[in-house]
């Protein structure tokens, strides 16, 4: 009996020392994390409401969506586990989704990088202007981002009748003989969506770049000049951009989110669905199956694919931004 108790005590002691052994990295990390929580318990207490809201309204829906992607669920009946059936149907049996992927990537490739570089270029140029002029131009560039559904103004400009500004101008100078159905003709709608999405993308990223440029320590430019930096392009690459990497990353995330989530613009201007699905995006496909057909399992699979694409794009951008200043 005593031998059994001695053996049990020895096992408990070994288990208790597991986290303390320097050779156990997981235990050491857990111990360090717990020490950090105890040391900064007031800070964690203040952060708790936000973390609770973040988990409830952001993390939890993502987790539920990932799980529902393996089920057949229509909101009325009990979910039925179907494994990979939704994903097989998505890639092998849904031609509209394949078309939506192509349209989404086309919009993202054109709107994301071009909009991002435009924001950076305009912010860099405007930052060199006097304060009063800089403030006015910043407001002008940021205005589309705070004006709600401001992109609807493009529906007036490209109205399908003769009273639309574009058609009226073209008819006046005899470039066309009858009004063009801009947002109903597959030849034009996707290109116009790209233009509108590009216009609305110059906003939040631009403001973050202005803030980053304003926060750069001017003494860094003096030190760089002493180290051999001789022109503005070298200043931009070796001083300006490395000093505002957080803002560059934030702008990249906003550009990725905006370019891959351009479904609202398509719905507002081209309808749902667009003619011949010519401007159909993944977000439109998600809206179709989630908010109209209520096939929540299939819609969750669509959302998961979009989520993975955005995560992969974000990782790629992180690697590219890590090379800035090298």
C-alpha positions, 0 to 999 in steps of 0.5 A, a space after each residue: 500500500 505504501 509502495 503504491 502511494 509512493 508511486 502515485 506521489 512520484 507520478 503526480 510530482 512528475 506531472 506537476 514539474 512538466 510545465 517547469 521543465 525547460 525542455 517542454 516548450 508548450 508548458 513553458 509558453 503556457 506558464 509564461 502566458 499565465 504569468 502575463 495574465 496575472 501581471 496585467 489582469 487589469 488590462 485584460 479586464 478592460 479588454 474583456 468586453 471587446 474580446 467578448 463582442 469580437 468572439 460573439 459577433 466575429 470569431 463564432 460566426 466564422 467557426 459556425 460557418 466552417 462547420 455548416 459547410 459540411 452540412 445540408 441545412 435550410 433553417 427549417 429542418 435539422 442539419 444533416 451531415 453531408 461531408 464534402 458534398 457541398 464543396 464537390 458540388 461547388 467546384 464540379 457542379 456549379 458553373 455559375 460559381 466558377 464564373 463568379 470566381 473569375 469575375 471576383 479575381 478580375 475585380 480584385 486584381 484590377 481594383 486591389 493593387 491599382 486602388 492601393 497604389 493610387 491611395 499611396 501615390 495621392 497620399 504621398 503627393 498631398 502630404 507635401 502640400 500646405 496644411 490648408 490645401 492638404 486638409 481640403 484634398 484629404 476630405 475630397 478623397 475620403 468623402 466617397 468612403 463616408 457617403 454610404 451608397 454614393 456609388 449609386 450616382 454612377 447609375 444616374 450617369 450611365 442611365 440606360 435611357 437618353 437622359 443619362 449623362 453618358 448616353 446624352 453626350 454620345 447621342 449629341 455628338 452622334 457616336 451612337 444612334 440609340 441609348 446603350 444599356 450600360 448596366 444590362 449589356 454584358 459587354 459593359 457591366 463588368 468594366 463599369 463595376 471595376 471603375 466604380 469599385 476603384 473609385 470607391 476604394 480610394 478612401 480608408 486606405 488613403 486616410 491611413 497613409 496620410 496618418 502614417 506619413 504625418 507620423 514619420 520622424 523628420 530626423 530620419 530623413 536627415 540621418 538617411 541623407 548622411 548615410 547616402 540617400 540622395 533623391 526622393 525615390 530613395 527616401 520613399 523606399 528606404 525611409 518613408 515606406 519602412 516607417 509606415 509599415 503598420 499603415 501599409 498593412 492596414 491599407 492592404 487588408 482594407 483593399 483586399 476586403 473591399 476588392 473581394 467583397 464588391 458584391 453590393 456594387 454589382 447588386 445595386 447597379 446591375 441587379 441580382 443576378 446580373 444579365 447572363 451572370 456577367 458581373 456575378 461575384 462570389 459575394 453575389 453567389 453567397 447572397 443568392 444561396 444564403 439570403 434568397 434560397 436559404 441553403 445555409 450549408 451550401 452558402 457556408 461552403 461558399 463563404 468558407 472558400 471566400 474566407 480562405 482566398 482572402 486569408 491566402 491573399 493576405 499572407 501573400 501581401 504580408 510577405 511582399 510588404 516584408 520586403 519593403 526597404 530591403 
